[in-house]
Amino acid sequence: LPGSPGLTFLRVSIGAMMPDDDLPKLSTNQKALKINLDPMFYGTFAEIGAGQEVARWFFKVGAAAGTISKSISAYDMAVSDAIYGRSKRYVSRERLQGMLDHEHTLNLERLQPTRRDSTAFFAFANTVAARNYQGTNECHGWMGVKFQAHPRDNDSQIIIHVRMLDRENDLQQETLGIVGVNLLYAAFFLHHKPELILESLLDNLTTDRIEVDMIEFSGIEFRYVDNRVMSLKLVQLGLSGAAMFGPSGEVLQPSEMLRKRPILVERGSFRPVTKVNIDMIKSARERFVAELGTDQVVELMEITMRNLLVEGKIDLTDFLARADVLAAAGKTVLISDYFEYYRLAAYLVRYTSQPIAVTMGAASLEDLFKEQYYAGLEGGILEAFGRLFTKDLRIYVYPLKDPVTGQLSTVENIRMPGDLHSLYCHLVERGRIKQLDNFDESVLHIFSRDVLKRIKAEDSSWETMVPPEIAAVIKQRRFFGYRDTETSDANLAR
């Protein structure tokens, strides 16, 4: 009969035989039931807060005894500490990892002796802060699954961080339940295609309801996954407006990285990183630290999606080359879909109440005052600047040297078009736009596009225009069209 469990099972069984790309999108009920009816997967649900909704789906659809070895909610902090150990924050990655490790270890200890040849064990966990009664808290959560893809397999793991955008608590809980089912289904049936895992997280949802701003794959099934590429895909797919990773390629969660700290951002193409890029962030940091009286500043090198697109597509090789040279410089990378600076500022203000600084060249400052960029706003450039400078945000301007005359373009001698010059002067007088005077004048002749041309033309002078560690990485890995002329000549001679 239509809607009967038998019909649902028939559809799921047929779907299991189809190629992954041709699979119809299953409902949340169908996904939960397929997992329950699969005799291989068996494990624990450990949920704190609003995330308790995930286990409910598996009980609701029936046959949960085939999947759930234990469902637990250590809601009280003292109880949670007694089970998983103390944690600085209860809604945190640290707490989530403790839950996953503890519950998965217990499953293996208790159940492997009798079921190891036929069962793939898992532990699903989340720790979530949904909307409180007063409606004043940050609505977010950590969710993850540690699992065996096959019986007797080594462990694999997926961790995500989500922001709930619904305004009502019950809707946030519903959303979390759906995301949790999607994550488990993807881990069990799509682990061989990580990109499909990303796409499937929003099945039966929209980006109006939830944002996934961090994902990390680890373990045996994901040993070839580059989490930097997965971070990029999050932004590309619209799952998040931005993603962040550190110098070692580790995925970072913005709220934990930026929480209550001053932030300094430099935007660029970084193709490649030059001595000017390094001097700009160094000069801005020195000024920022001196003004704030603290050295706890987070530096971000930001690349916008628009900077990564070539003929409407992203070249992953080129992206990873930029990521690697930034890593060689020890920098943290922010990939964002915020072309307009006021949107970037709004994103950063989510995570900190401390001052924010943006450093840019004089040419970029002139671009900032071009009104065509704000045609989509009812209030035009005034509305955009109202959003940009609402908080304690300042812009540090790095000078531009004219290659012909040698004249420097600075905050003092730049003239903005028409009436905008009065607005510009007002922002300068208020200290929102400041000139950097602690720069290295010997590097002002360097431009990334010129360095790139010299690399491709096999002109070795490019090596003097980038930091030594950057030159070494470019040569070693043959980035940006670099060719080793000595090796090439020796090969030709043979």
C-alpha positions in Angstrom: 0.0 0.0 0.0 1.2 3.6 -0.6 3.1 4.9 2.4 3.6 1.4 3.9 7.0 0.4 5.4 7.2 -2.4 2.8 7.0 0.1 -0.1 9.5 2.3 1.6 11.9 -0.6 2.0 11.4 -1.6 -1.7 12.3 1.9 -2.8 15.4 2.0 -0.6 16.5 -1.4 -1.8 16.2 -0.4 -5.4 18.0 2.9 -4.7 20.9 1.0 -3.2 21.5 -0.8 -6.5 21.7 2.5 -8.5 24.8 4.5 -9.2 25.3 7.2 -6.5 24.9 10.1 -9.0 21.6 8.7 -10.1 20.1 8.2 -6.6 16.9 10.0 -5.9 16.9 12.3 -2.9 15.6 10.3 0.0 13.4 11.9 2.7 14.7 12.0 6.3 12.4 9.1 7.2 13.7 7.0 4.3 17.4 7.6 5.3 16.8 6.7 8.9 14.9 3.6 8.0 17.5 2.5 5.5 20.2 2.7 8.3 17.9 0.9 10.7 17.3 -2.0 8.2 21.0 -2.4 7.4 22.3 -5.1 9.7 25.9 -4.0 9.5 25.8 -0.6 11.3 25.4 -0.6 15.1 26.4 2.0 17.7 25.7 4.8 20.1 23.9 8.1 20.1 25.3 10.6 22.6 23.5 14.0 22.4 23.5 17.1 24.6 20.9 19.8 24.3 18.7 20.3 21.2 20.7 17.6 19.3 18.6 14.9 21.0 16.4 15.1 18.0 18.7 12.9 15.9 18.1 9.7 17.8 14.4 10.4 17.8 14.3 10.0 14.0 15.6 6.4 14.3 13.1 5.5 17.0 10.3 7.1 15.1 10.7 5.2 11.8 10.9 1.8 13.5 13.5 -1.1 13.7 15.8 1.1 15.8 17.0 -2.0 17.7 19.0 -3.0 14.7 21.0 0.2 14.9 21.1 1.7 18.4 23.2 0.0 21.1 22.7 2.9 23.4 21.2 6.4 23.4 22.4 8.8 26.1 22.0 12.5 27.0 24.3 13.8 29.7 22.4 17.1 30.0 23.7 18.1 33.4 27.2 19.6 33.3 28.4 17.6 36.3 27.1 14.4 34.8 28.8 15.3 31.5 32.1 16.0 33.2 31.9 12.7 35.1 31.5 10.7 31.9 33.6 12.6 29.4 36.0 14.6 31.5 36.1 18.4 32.2 35.9 20.9 29.4 36.3 24.6 29.2 33.2 25.0 27.0 30.4 22.4 26.8 29.4 23.4 23.2 32.9 22.9 21.8 35.0 20.7 19.5 36.9 19.5 22.6 33.7 18.2 24.2 32.5 16.6 21.0 35.7 14.7 20.5 35.7 13.5 24.0 32.1 12.2 23.5 33.0 10.4 20.2 36.2 8.8 21.6 34.6 7.6 24.8 31.4 6.1 23.3 33.2 4.5 20.4 35.8 2.9 22.7 33.0 1.5 24.9 31.2 0.0 21.9 34.4 -1.8 20.8 35.2 -3.0 24.2 31.7 -4.3 25.0 30.5 -5.6 21.6 33.6 -6.5 19.5 34.1 -9.9 21.1 30.8 -11.2 19.8 30.0 -9.1 16.7 33.3 -7.9 15.2 33.0 -10.0 12.0 29.6 -8.8 11.0 29.2 -5.3 12.5 30.6 -1.9 11.7 30.5 0.0 14.9 29.9 3.8 15.2 29.4 6.6 17.7 27.4 9.6 16.8 27.5 12.6 19.1 26.5 16.3 19.2 26.6 19.1 21.7 24.3 22.0 20.8 23.1 25.3 22.1 19.7 26.1 20.5 17.8 29.3 21.1 17.3 29.9 24.8 14.1 31.2 26.5 15.3 34.8 26.4 16.6 34.5 22.8 20.0 36.0 23.6 22.4 33.2 23.0 24.5 32.1 20.0 22.7 29.2 18.3 25.2 26.7 17.2 26.5 23.2 17.7 29.1 20.5 17.0 28.2 17.2 15.5 30.2 14.2 14.4 30.4 10.5 13.8 33.3 8.1 14.4 32.7 4.9 12.5 33.9 1.8 10.8 32.9 1.7 7.1 33.2 -2.1 7.2 33.5 -4.8 9.9 36.9 -4.9 11.5 37.9 -1.7 9.7 40.0 1.1 11.1 38.2 4.1 12.3 37.1 7.1 10.2 35.5 10.3 11.4 33.6 13.4 10.2 33.1 16.5 12.3 31.0 19.5 11.4 30.1 22.8 13.1 26.6 24.3 12.4 24.9 27.6 12.9 21.1 27.5 13.3 19.3 30.3 11.6 15.7 29.5 12.5 14.2 31.9 15.0 12.3 29.4 17.0 13.7 26.7 19.3 11.5 23.9 18.0 12.4 24.6 14.4 16.1 24.6 15.3 15.7 21.2 16.9 13.9 19.9 13.8 16.7 21.2 11.6 19.4 19.6 13.8 17.6 16.2 13.6 17.6 16.3 9.8 21.2 17.3 9.6 22.2 14.5 12.0 20.4 11.9 9.9 22.0 13.3 6.7 25.4 13.1 8.3 25.0 9.5 9.4 23.6 8.4 6.1 26.4 10.1 4.2 29.1 8.5 6.5 27.7 5.0 5.9 26.7 5.1 2.3 28.7 8.0 0.7 32.1 7.8 2.4 33.8 7.0 -0.9 32.7 10.3 -2.4 33.4 13.1 0.1 32.0 15.8 -2.2 28.7 14.0 -2.2 28.8 14.0 1.6 29.0 17.8 1.5 26.1 18.2 -0.9 23.9 15.8 1.0 24.2 17.6 4.4 21.4 20.0 3.3 19.0 17.3 1.9 15.5 18.3 2.9 16.8 21.6 4.2 17.8 25.0 2.9 20.6 27.5 3.6 18.0 29.8 5.2 17.7 27.3 8.1 21.3 26.2 8.8 24.9 27.0 7.9 27.8 24.5 8.0 30.9 26.6 8.5 33.4 23.8 9.2 33.9 20.2 8.2 36.8 17.9 8.9 37.4 14.4 7.5 39.9 12.0 9.1 40.7 8.3 9.4 41.3 5.4 7.0 38.4 6.1 4.6 39.4 9.8 4.2 43.2 9.4 4.1 43.4 11.1 0.7 41.0 13.9 1.5 42.5 17.4 1.6 40.4 19.3 4.1 41.4 22.6 2.6 39.6 21.6 -0.6 36.6 20.5 1.4 36.6 23.9 3.2 36.6 25.6 -0.2 33.7 23.4 -1.4 31.6 24.4 1.7 31.8 28.0 0.4 31.4 27.1 -3.2 28.2 25.1 -2.5 26.7 27.9 -0.4 26.8 25.8 2.8 28.8 28.6 4.4 29.8 32.2 3.5 33.4 31.5 4.6 35.8 28.8 5.8 39.1 28.9 7.5 42.2 26.7 7.8 45.6 27.1 9.4 49.3 26.9 8.2 49.4 23.1 8.6 46.2 22.6 6.6 44.1 22.0 9.7 40.5 23.1 9.5 39.6 25.9 12.0 36.2 26.9 13.3 35.7 30.7 13.2 34.0 31.1 16.6 36.7 29.2 18.4 39.6 30.9 16.5 38.2 34.5 16.6 36.3 34.5 19.9 36.8 37.8 21.7 40.0 38.6 19.9 41.1 41.6 17.7 41.2 40.6 14.0 43.5 41.9 11.2 42.6 40.9 7.6 44.6 41.3 4.4 42.7 40.5 1.2 44.6 39.4 -1.9 45.1 37.0 -4.7 48.4 35.7 -3.3 49.4 34.4 -6.6 52.1 34.2 -5.4 52.7 35.7 -1.9 55.3 38.5 -2.4 57.4 40.6 -0.1 54.8 43.3 -0.4 52.1 41.0 1.0 54.2 40.1 3.9 55.3 43.7 4.6 51.7 45.0 4.4 50.4 42.6 7.1 53.6 43.1 9.2 53.3 46.9 9.1 49.5 46.8 9.8 50.0 44.4 12.7 52.6 46.7 14.3 50.3 49.7 14.2 47.3 47.7 15.3 49.1 46.2 18.3 50.6 49.6 19.3 47.1 51.2 19.2 45.4 48.3 21.2 48.1 47.6 23.7 47.8 43.8 23.2 49.5 41.2 21.0 46.5 38.8 20.9 45.7 39.8 17.3 44.4 37.1 14.9 45.9 37.6 11.4 43.8 36.3 8.4 44.9 36.3 4.8 41.6 36.3 2.9 40.9 35.0 -0.6 37.5 35.7 -2.1 35.7 33.2 -4.3 35.8 35.8 -7.1 39.6 35.8 -6.8 39.7 32.0 -7.4 37.4 31.8 -10.4 38.8 31.4 -13.9 36.2 31.5 -16.6 33.6 30.7 -14.0 35.4 27.7 -12.6 37.8 27.0 -9.8 41.2 25.5 -10.6 41.9 23.4 -7.5 45.6 23.0 -8.4 45.9 26.8 -8.5 44.0 27.1 -5.2 46.2 24.6 -3.4 49.3 26.3 -4.7 48.2 29.6 -3.1 47.3 27.7 0.1 50.7 26.1 0.2 52.6 29.3 -0.3 50.5 31.0 2.4 51.2 28.0 4.7 54.9 28.4 4.0 54.6 31.9 5.3 52.9 30.6 8.4 49.6 32.3 7.7 46.0 31.4 8.5 43.7 31.5 5.4 40.1 32.7 5.2 38.1 31.7 2.0 35.1 33.9 1.7 32.2 34.6 -0.6 32.1 38.2 0.7 33.4 40.4 -2.2 32.0 43.5 -0.6 34.0 44.6 2.5 30.9 45.5 4.5 29.7 41.9 4.2 33.1 40.7 5.4 32.9 43.0 8.3 29.4 41.7 9.2 30.8 38.2 9.2 33.7 39.0 11.5 31.5 40.9 13.9 29.6 37.7 14.6 32.6 36.3 16.4 34.2 39.2 18.3 33.4 42.4 20.1 37.0 43.5 19.8 38.4 45.9 17.2 38.7 44.8 13.6 41.3 46.1 11.1 41.6 45.7 7.3 44.8 46.5 5.5 44.8 47.3 1.8 46.8 49.1 -0.8 46.0 52.6 -2.0 44.6 51.3 -5.3 42.1 49.0 -3.3 41.1 52.0 -1.2 40.1 53.9 -4.3 38.1 50.9 -5.5 36.3 50.9 -2.1 34.8 54.3 -3.0 33.4 53.2 -6.4 29.7 53.5 -6.2 28.9 50.8 -8.8 29.8 48.2 -6.2 26.8 49.3 -4.0 24.1 49.6 -6.7 22.2 46.8 -5.1 21.8 48.6 -1.8 18.9 51.0 -1.4 21.1 53.4 0.5 24.1 52.9 -1.9 27.6 53.7 -0.7 26.3 55.4 2.5 24.5 52.3 3.6 27.5 50.1 2.7 29.9 52.4 4.7 27.3 52.5 7.6 27.5 48.7 7.8 31.3 48.6 7.3 32.2 51.2 10.0 29.5 50.4 12.5 31.8 48.6 15.0 35.4 49.6 15.9 36.7 48.8 12.4 39.7 50.7 10.9 41.4 50.5 7.6 45.2 50.7 7.3 46.4 51.9 3.9 49.6 50.7 2.3 51.2 53.1 -0.2 51.3 52.6 -3.9 54.4 53.6 -5.8 54.1 55.0 -9.4 56.6 52.9 -11.5 57.3 56.0 -13.7 57.4 59.0 -11.4 58.2 57.2 -8.2 55.5 59.2 -6.4 53.7 57.5 -3.5 49.9 57.4 -3.4 48.9 57.8 0.3 45.9 58.6 2.4 47.0 62.3 2.4 47.2 62.8 -1.4 44.4 60.5 -2.7 41.4 62.4 -4.1 38.1 60.6 -4.4 35.7 61.5 -7.2 33.1 64.3 -6.7 31.2 64.6 -3.4 32.7 61.3 -2.2 35.9 63.2 -1.3 34.1 64.9 1.6 32.9 61.5 2.9 36.5 60.2 2.5 37.9 63.2 4.4 35.4 62.6 7.2 36.4 59.0 7.6 40.1 60.0 7.7 39.5 62.7 10.3 37.5 60.2 12.4 40.5 57.8 12.4 38.7 55.1 10.4 41.1 55.3 7.5 44.8 55.5 8.5 48.0 55.7 6.6 50.8 53.1 7.3 54.2 54.9 7.7 56.2 51.9 8.9 56.5 50.2 5.5 59.6 48.9 3.7 60.0 51.3 0.7 62.5 48.9 -1.0 59.7 46.4 -1.8 57.1 48.9 -3.2 58.0 48.1 -6.8 56.8 44.5 -6.5 53.4 43.3 -7.9 52.1 39.8 -7.8 51.1 39.9 -11.5 54.7 40.9 -12.4 56.2 38.1 -10.3 53.9 35.6 -12.0 54.9 36.8 -15.5 58.6 36.4 -14.6 58.1 32.9 -13.2 56.4 31.8 -16.4 59.1 33.5 -18.5 61.8 31.7 -16.6 63.2 35.0 -15.5 65.0 34.1 -12.2 64.7 37.7 -10.9 61.3 36.7 -9.5 63.1 35.0 -6.6 64.2 38.3 -5.2 60.6 39.5 -5.1 59.2 36.8 -2.7 60.4 35.6 0.7 63.0 32.8 0.5 60.7 30.2 2.0 58.0 31.1 -0.7 60.6 30.8 -3.5 61.7 27.4 -2.2 58.1 26.0 -2.2 57.4 27.4 -5.7 60.6 25.8 -7.1 60.2 22.5 -5.2 56.6 22.0 -6.2 56.7 23.8 -9.6 53.8 26.1 -8.8 52.5 28.9 -11.0 54.1 27.5 -14.2 57.7 27.3 -12.8 60.2 25.2 -14.8 63.6 24.2 -13.6 65.6 25.4 -16.6 68.8 23.5 -15.6 66.9 20.3 -15.4 65.1 21.0 -18.6 68.3 21.8 -20.5 69.9 18.6 -19.1 67.0 16.5 -20.3 67.2 18.1 -23.8 70.9 17.4 -23.9 70.3 13.7 -23.3 
